[in-house]
Amino acid sequence: MSIAVIKKRDGRIVPYDVKKISDAIEKSFRADAEQEDRRDLCDNLAWEVTTRLQQEDNPAPTVERVQELVEQVLKDRGYLQTAKRYVLYRQARTEARSLGESGRGTLRLESWEPTLTGQAVAICAAIAGNGGAGRLECFYESLAPAAENRLIHSYEACLRLALALTTGNKVAAQTLKSIRLALKAAELSLLGPDRARYLERQADLICGTLGCDRHPVERAQAEALETALAQTREAVGQTLLCLQDRGCTRDIIAPPEETTPAVELILAVDEG
């Protein structure tokens, strides 16, 4: 049985991510200055944890069970000191997390999941775990970060291609990311009421980097944004259709009282 989701301590259902397990194991290894980089080893250990979870025939294991298996796998493979460090690492994470807990028992969803598909799996699992009763809190707010992330990355991928066609210059993905982070620091957002200002400042920085005229850059931006919006709407539509097929209908979803541009994008697709 494949593992798609896990259950958090407070009842949240989130996508299962083997990379998070590998990252946690690697942090335990890196606590020892004498240890070399063990990325491949950590990945293999994380997949062994996944294999053991699959053998337990539990479609939604708890985070505590995942951690128990990580500790056991490390011990079984002879990494006793690493296992001890892993336990200490998890304890520190638990204590830090407890400082931010709200104390509310309502089912909530993680919003870190970067893909719409992964978030859809988490939402469907949450509904199933909640018996389909009541309203699923923070549905739109949970899906919005994934939709916004999809739009941003689609836009930058399309922009790189459009700039190459209109200016003849290739722009590295890291360059556009650095520009995005600089604009974020200036509190400008592509998906927001300040989009025009965002595009204007982005064009300034691209022109300064490439040393090219502004007109082809602005044309590339317009083409990239149009394509990215279309791709994002299609992705959101497929996600909403997936949820509908699994029983997540509008009548069990509480629409937010206040919306963000990303939430409005989802609402527009949903209502369409």
C-alpha positions as CSV (number, residue, x, y, z in Angstrom):
1,M,0.0,0.0,0.0
2,S,1.4,3.4,-1.0
3,I,1.6,6.2,1.6
4,A,0.1,9.4,0.4
5,V,-0.7,11.2,3.7
6,I,0.2,11.3,7.3
7,K,-1.7,12.4,10.4
8,K,-0.2,15.2,12.5
9,R,-0.4,15.4,16.3
10,D,-3.3,17.8,16.2
11,G,-5.4,15.8,13.7
12,R,-4.3,17.6,10.5
13,I,-3.9,15.4,7.5
14,V,-1.0,16.4,5.3
15,P,0.8,15.0,2.2
16,Y,3.5,12.4,3.0
17,D,6.8,13.7,1.9
18,V,9.8,11.3,2.0
19,K,12.2,14.3,1.4
20,K,11.2,15.8,4.7
21,I,12.2,12.5,6.4
22,S,15.5,12.5,4.5
23,D,16.2,16.1,5.4
24,A,15.6,15.4,9.1
25,I,17.9,12.4,9.0
26,E,20.6,14.5,7.3
27,K,20.4,17.1,10.0
28,S,21.1,14.4,12.5
29,F,24.2,13.3,10.6
30,R,25.4,16.9,10.2
31,A,25.3,17.4,13.9
32,D,28.6,15.5,13.9
33,A,31.4,17.6,12.4
34,E,33.3,14.5,11.3
35,Q,30.5,13.2,9.2
36,E,30.6,13.9,5.5
37,D,27.7,14.9,3.3
38,R,25.4,11.8,3.2
39,R,22.5,12.9,1.0
40,D,22.3,9.6,-0.9
41,L,22.4,7.6,2.3
42,C,19.7,9.7,3.9
43,D,17.5,9.3,0.9
44,N,17.9,5.5,1.1
45,L,17.2,5.5,4.8
46,A,14.1,7.6,4.3
47,W,12.9,5.2,1.6
48,E,13.4,2.3,4.0
49,V,11.2,4.0,6.5
50,T,8.6,4.4,3.7
51,T,8.8,0.7,2.8
52,R,8.2,-0.3,6.5
53,L,5.2,2.0,6.6
54,Q,3.8,0.4,3.5
55,Q,4.1,-3.0,5.1
56,E,2.0,-1.9,8.0
57,D,-1.1,-1.5,5.8
58,N,-2.0,1.9,7.3
59,P,-3.1,4.5,4.7
60,A,-2.6,7.4,7.1
61,P,0.1,6.7,9.7
62,T,0.7,9.2,12.5
63,V,3.7,11.4,12.5
64,E,4.7,9.7,15.8
65,R,4.8,6.3,14.0
66,V,7.0,7.8,11.2
67,Q,9.4,9.1,13.8
68,E,9.5,5.8,15.6
69,L,10.4,4.0,12.4
70,V,13.1,6.6,11.6
71,E,14.8,5.9,14.9
72,Q,14.4,2.2,14.5
73,V,15.9,2.2,11.0
74,L,18.9,4.3,12.1
75,K,19.5,1.8,15.0
76,D,19.1,-1.2,12.8
77,R,21.7,0.2,10.4
78,G,24.2,0.8,13.1
79,Y,23.8,4.6,13.3
80,L,23.2,4.7,17.1
81,Q,24.6,8.2,17.8
82,T,22.7,9.5,14.8
83,A,19.5,7.9,16.2
84,K,20.0,9.7,19.5
85,R,20.6,13.0,17.7
86,Y,17.5,12.4,15.7
87,V,15.4,12.0,18.8
88,L,16.8,15.2,20.3
89,Y,16.2,17.0,17.0
90,R,12.5,15.9,17.0
91,Q,12.1,16.9,20.6
92,A,13.4,20.4,19.9
93,R,11.1,20.7,16.9
94,T,8.1,19.6,19.0
95,E,8.9,22.1,21.7
96,A,9.3,24.9,19.2
97,R,6.1,23.9,17.5
98,S,4.2,23.8,20.8
99,L,5.0,27.5,21.3
100,G,3.0,28.3,18.2
101,E,0.0,26.1,18.8
102,S,-3.4,27.9,18.9
103,G,-5.1,25.3,21.1
104,R,-8.0,24.9,18.7
105,G,-9.2,21.5,17.8
106,T,-10.8,22.3,14.4
107,L,-9.4,20.4,11.5
108,R,-6.9,22.5,9.5
109,L,-4.7,21.9,6.6
110,E,-1.0,22.6,6.0
111,S,-0.4,25.3,3.5
112,W,3.3,24.6,2.7
113,E,2.5,22.0,0.1
114,P,3.9,23.4,-3.2
115,T,1.7,21.5,-5.6
116,L,-2.0,21.7,-6.3
117,T,-2.2,18.0,-6.7
118,G,-0.5,17.3,-3.4
119,Q,-2.8,19.8,-1.6
120,A,-5.8,18.1,-3.2
121,V,-4.7,14.8,-1.7
122,A,-4.4,16.4,1.7
123,I,-7.9,18.0,1.4
124,C,-9.6,14.8,0.3
125,A,-7.9,12.8,3.1
126,A,-8.9,15.4,5.6
127,I,-12.5,15.1,4.5
128,A,-12.4,11.4,4.7
129,G,-10.8,11.5,8.2
130,N,-13.5,13.9,9.3
131,G,-16.3,11.7,8.1
132,G,-17.4,14.3,5.5
133,A,-19.2,16.2,8.3
134,G,-19.2,19.9,9.0
135,R,-17.3,22.6,7.1
136,L,-13.7,22.2,6.2
137,E,-11.9,25.1,7.7
138,C,-9.4,27.1,5.7
139,F,-10.0,25.2,2.4
140,Y,-9.4,28.3,0.2
141,E,-6.7,29.6,2.4
142,S,-4.9,26.3,2.3
143,L,-5.2,25.9,-1.5
144,A,-4.3,29.6,-2.2
145,P,-0.5,29.3,-1.5
146,A,-0.2,26.3,-3.9
147,A,-2.1,28.3,-6.6
148,E,0.0,31.3,-6.1
149,N,3.2,29.3,-6.2
150,R,2.0,27.6,-9.4
151,L,1.4,31.0,-11.0
152,I,4.7,32.5,-10.0
153,H,6.8,29.6,-11.3
154,S,4.7,29.2,-14.5
155,Y,5.2,33.0,-15.1
156,E,8.9,32.9,-14.6
157,A,9.3,29.8,-16.8
158,C,7.3,31.5,-19.6
159,L,9.1,34.8,-19.1
160,R,12.5,33.2,-19.7
161,L,11.3,31.8,-23.0
162,A,9.5,35.0,-24.0
163,L,12.6,37.1,-23.2
164,A,14.8,34.8,-25.3
165,L,12.4,35.2,-28.2
166,T,11.9,39.0,-27.9
167,T,15.4,40.1,-26.8
168,G,17.6,37.3,-28.0
169,N,19.0,37.0,-24.4
170,K,18.8,34.0,-22.1
171,V,18.0,34.8,-18.5
172,A,18.9,32.3,-15.8
173,A,16.1,31.1,-13.5
174,Q,18.2,32.2,-10.5
175,T,18.3,35.7,-11.9
176,L,14.5,35.9,-12.0
177,K,14.2,34.4,-8.6
178,S,16.7,37.0,-7.2
179,I,14.6,39.7,-8.8
180,R,11.4,38.2,-7.3
181,L,13.0,38.1,-3.8
182,A,14.1,41.7,-4.1
183,L,10.6,42.8,-5.1
184,K,9.2,40.8,-2.3
185,A,11.5,42.6,0.1
186,A,10.0,45.8,-1.3
187,E,6.5,44.4,-0.5
188,L,5.6,44.0,-4.2
189,S,3.6,41.0,-5.4
190,L,2.8,39.5,-8.8
191,L,-0.5,38.3,-7.6
192,G,-1.9,41.3,-5.9
193,P,-3.3,44.8,-6.3
194,D,0.3,46.1,-6.9
195,R,0.9,43.9,-9.9
196,A,1.4,46.8,-12.3
197,R,4.1,48.2,-10.0
198,Y,5.6,44.7,-9.7
199,L,5.9,44.3,-13.4
200,E,7.3,47.8,-13.8
201,R,10.0,47.3,-11.3
202,Q,10.7,43.8,-12.6
203,A,11.1,45.3,-16.1
204,D,13.6,47.9,-14.7
205,L,15.7,45.2,-13.2
206,I,15.6,42.9,-16.2
207,C,16.6,45.8,-18.5
208,G,19.4,46.7,-16.2
209,T,20.6,43.1,-16.2
210,L,20.3,42.5,-19.9
211,G,21.1,46.0,-21.1
212,C,18.2,45.9,-23.5
213,D,15.3,48.1,-24.6
214,R,12.2,48.2,-22.4
215,H,9.6,47.5,-25.0
216,P,10.5,43.8,-25.8
217,V,10.8,43.1,-22.1
218,E,7.3,44.5,-21.4
219,R,6.0,42.5,-24.3
220,A,7.6,39.3,-23.0
221,Q,6.1,40.0,-19.5
222,A,2.6,40.4,-21.0
223,E,2.8,37.2,-23.0
224,A,4.3,35.3,-20.1
225,L,1.6,36.5,-17.6
226,E,-1.2,35.6,-20.0
227,T,0.1,32.1,-20.5
228,A,0.8,31.6,-16.8
229,L,-2.6,32.7,-15.7
230,A,-4.2,30.3,-18.2
231,Q,-2.0,27.4,-17.0
232,T,-2.9,28.2,-13.4
233,R,-6.6,28.4,-14.0
234,E,-6.5,25.1,-15.8
235,A,-4.5,23.5,-12.9
236,V,-6.9,24.9,-10.3
237,G,-9.9,23.7,-12.4
238,Q,-8.4,20.2,-12.5
239,T,-7.8,20.2,-8.8
240,L,-11.4,21.4,-8.0
241,L,-12.7,18.7,-10.3
242,C,-10.6,16.1,-8.5
243,L,-12.0,17.2,-5.2
244,Q,-15.6,17.2,-6.5
245,D,-15.2,13.7,-7.7
246,R,-14.0,12.7,-4.2
247,G,-17.0,14.3,-2.5
248,C,-15.6,17.7,-1.7
249,T,-18.5,19.8,-2.8
250,R,-19.2,23.5,-2.3
251,D,-21.8,22.9,0.4
252,I,-19.3,21.6,2.9
253,I,-16.7,24.3,2.3
254,A,-16.9,27.6,4.2
255,P,-15.9,30.5,1.9
256,P,-13.6,32.9,3.6
257,E,-15.0,36.2,4.9
258,E,-11.9,38.1,3.5
259,T,-10.3,37.0,0.3
260,T,-6.8,37.5,-1.1
261,P,-6.1,37.7,-4.9
262,A,-5.1,34.0,-4.9
263,V,-8.3,33.0,-3.2
264,E,-10.3,35.2,-5.6
265,L,-8.6,33.4,-8.5
266,I,-9.7,30.0,-7.0
267,L,-13.2,31.3,-6.4
268,A,-13.5,32.6,-10.0
269,V,-12.5,29.2,-11.4
270,D,-14.7,27.4,-8.9
271,E,-17.8,29.5,-9.8
272,G,-17.0,29.2,-13.5
